[in-house]
Amino acid sequence: MTRKQRYQFVIDYFQEHAPEAETELIYDNPYQLLVAVILSAQCTDKRVNMTTPAIFEKYPDPEHLAMARFDELFPLIRSISYPNNKTKHLIGMANMLINDFHGEIPMTVNELVKLPGVGRKTANVITSVVDEQPNMAVDTHVFRVSARIGLTEKATTPLAVEKQLLQFIPRELVHKAHHWLILHGRYICVARNPKCNICGLKPACKYYNKVVLKAQSLKPKAES
């Protein structure tokens, strides 16, 4: 199977089995999504979704969050990973939104990465989810799944993975493909002991065909 054929197989599979894939973060507007994505760094979406309702109730918009004191916000996100840094980032992010962007969430990657707590991955998430821009956010799931399947080759950085994926995935599908790969990595192609037995991508997967099948062929056959 050529690389182009592999991409087509993967795209066809997900279009049939996950046509409406979307983020599992719960939000009502771009501001809430930005807060949630900042909090989600090295933390599960489930934990973030348990935490954000109290934040959104007390700080419903950037104006309120910009006025927050550290000792008021910190207790609300204490259960999130790196709460000290994220508390500072959220307050700093809100202040920059007020001072530099009139309280509005910018919709370009170059503007978003200026905000405290926002890197390229977060900026790609915001622009692709809110505006369906063809930006590919590469987290640990996307990095792992892309390499295992064989969608990427010798890509050692998130940016290298992003560039290779954008080279082969049609622009109009990039915002969905981001969620396809994340959710597949979260529930099927997990880091340890991937669930190859229930994976529909086996025919196109390099890992399955070169590692799993080879290991199975080397197992001693039981005597009859």
N, C-alpha and C positions, 0 to 999 in steps of 0.2 A: 504494500500500500504506500503510495507516495504521500508526501506531506500535505499536498493539496487535497488529496482524497481523504486523508485523515481528518482534516478540518471540516470537509463537507459532511463526513459521517457524523462527527460530533455536533455540528450545527443542525443537521437534519433530525438527529435524535432529540436534542433539547427542544427544538421547535415543535416536535410532536408531543413530548412528554412534560415539558415545562414552558408552555407558550406565554404564560403570564408571570414569570419569575420576577420577584421584587424583593426589596430589602425587608428584613424581619424586624428592623427598628420601628417603633411606633412613634408617629409624629403627625402633626396637623398642618405644619407650615415650614418653610425653609429655615426659619430661625430655630425651631424645635429640632429639625433634622441636624442642623449644624452642631447644636449642643450635644445631641445624642451621639453623633459620629466622633466628636472630640472625646467624649467619655468612653467610647467603645474601643479605643486603642488598647490592645493587650487585655481586653475584657470581653466577656460574652455579651451578646445582644440581649440574652435573657436577663442578666443582671442589670444591664443598662435600662431595660424596659421596666424593671422593678423600681428603679431609682428616679427616673425622669419625671413621673407625675408630680411629685412633691416640689421639684425644681420649677416645673412649668406653672404650677399653681402660685408659687411665691414670686417667681420672676417670669411673667408671661410674655415679655418682649425684651429687646436689647436695652431699652431705657431703664427698666427695672433692674436688670442684671448688672448694668454698668454702675449702679448705685449700691450694689451688694458689698458687704464687708466680708473679709475672709472668714472670720469666726462665725458668720451667719450661714455662709454657703457650705463651708467645709463639712459640717455635720450631716448635710443632705447627701453628700457623695462619699462619705467615709468608707462605705463598703466597696467602692470602685477601686480598681488598681491605680496606684500613684495618685491618691487623692490630693496631696499637697500641690503637686504641679498642675493638676487639672483644675483645681480651684483657682489658682492664679491665672491659668490660661483662659478660663471662662470669663473671669472679670476683665482681663486685658482684652480679650476678643470683643466683648460687648462695648468697652470704651472706644476701641478703634472703629467699630461699626458706627457709633454715634459721631465720633470726631471726624472720621475720614470718608464715611460712606452714607451719611445722612440717615443712619439707622437701618439701611437696607442691606440685604445679603448680596454681595457682588456675585456675578455669574460668569466670571472668567477665572481660570486656574491661576493666572499671574496675580490677580488681585486677591484671591482667597488665601494664597500661601503667605501673604503679608500678615495675616491675622495670627495672633498667638495661639499655639496649639494646633495649627493647621499646616500639614505638610502636603506634598503632592498627592498622596493617596486619598486623604480627606477631601482635598479640592476636587479630585476626579470623581469621588462619590457624589458630592453635592451637585456638581454640574451635570452628571449623567442621570442622577435620580430626579432632580427637580426639573431640568431643562432638556433631558434626553440628548445631551451632547455626546459625541462619539469619543468619550474619554474612558480609558480602562484603568480602574483602580486595582492595584496589585497588592493584596495582603498575603499572609502566609498560606492561605488555602489556594488562592489563584496561583501563587508561585509553585506550590507542590503539585497541584493537579495538572497544570500545564506541562511541567517537566515529566511527570509520570506517563501521561498519555502520549507525549511526544509532540505536543503543539509547539514547544520551544526546544531549542537546541543550544547547549553551551551558554545559556543565559544565566549569569551569576549574580545579577542585581535586579531589583524590581523594575528599574527603568528599562533594562534590556528585555525583560519579559514583556513589559508594556509595549515596546516597539515591535517585537515579533508578533504579538497577538494582533496589533492594529494593522500589521502588514497583510494578514490573511482573513480577518473577520470583516465582513461587509460593514460599512459605516453605520447603516441603519439598524444593525443588530448589536453594536458594541455595548450599548447601555443595558441590553438584556444579557449579553454574554458574560458580563461582569457578575451578575447574580447567578447565572447557570454554574459557573465555575466555583463560586464561593459556596453555594448550597450543596453542590456535589462533594466538595471537600469537607464540608461540615457533617454530612450525613452518610456518605458512601465511601469516598476516597479519603478516609480519615488517616491521620499521620501514622498511627500504629495499627497494624492489622487491617488494611483496607478491605472493605466488604466486596471483594471481587465476585463472589458467588451470586450477588444480586445486582451486579453492575451491568447496565445495558451497553456500556462502551467497550466491553471486552474485545470485540472484533477489531477495534481500531487502536487499542491501548498497547503501547510499547512495553510498559511495565508488566502487564498481564502476559503478553506473548513471549517476552524474553526472560522474565523472572519466575512468575507463578507457574506457567506451563512447564518450564524447564525443571523447576523444583519437583513438580509432580511426577515428571518422567523419571527422575532419579530415585524416587522412593522404591524400596524393595517391594515386589509384589507378594501378596499373602499366598501361602501355599494352599492349594485346593485340597 
